[in-house]
Amino acid sequence: MQALFEGTLFLNENGCVAGRTLDGYEVGMLFPQGSHFESGDGLLIQSEDHQLALDVPVALGGGFTSLDEGRLSDVPDGCKYEETFMVQTFGTAGSYITPSHSPN
């Protein structure tokens, strides 16, 4: 599973984190287990040692899954998209990401 998501994160109308690609396509986002929201100057997503802000360009490594693959059974209905990106590595927009190199 090696794909790159480049775009921004946002909260959809149901309060779920979703991603908007550089060309405007919206996908669901599935972060590693243990990820959670933090408050501060704005809402942040804390995942492993990384904090991701909404509406800020990000580059995330991982892969896409779809509803018919059955991996989203625990995801609330309002958070399900036809395609969902499963996040595995973290970076910033324009950076090169591999599983062994995850820039901050």
Residue, then its C-alpha position, 0 to 999 in steps of 0.5 A: m500500500q503505497a500512495l501519496f495524499e497531497g492536499t488539506l484536511f477539513l471537517n465535513e458537515n458531520g464533523c468528520v476529518a476528510g481530505r481535499t486533494l489539490d484538484g478539489y477531490e474529497v476523500g475520507m481520512l483514516f488515521p492510525q489507531g490512537s490518533h485524536f484531536e488536540s485543542g490549542d490555537g486551532l483544532l489539531i489532529q495528534s497522530e503518533d508524534h505528529q500534529l496536523a492542522l486543518d486547512v494547511p497543506v499536508a503530504l501523507g503516505g498510505g493507501f486508498t481503500s473503498l467502501d466495497e473492500g469492507r475495511l470501513s465497517d467501524v467508521p460512522d456512516g457520516c464519515k464514509y466516502e466512496e474512497t478513503f485514504m488510510v494514513q501511514t506516514f506523515g510529511t509536509a506538502g512538496s516533501y518526498i515520503t517513503p515508509s523509512h523517511s517521514p519528514n516533519 
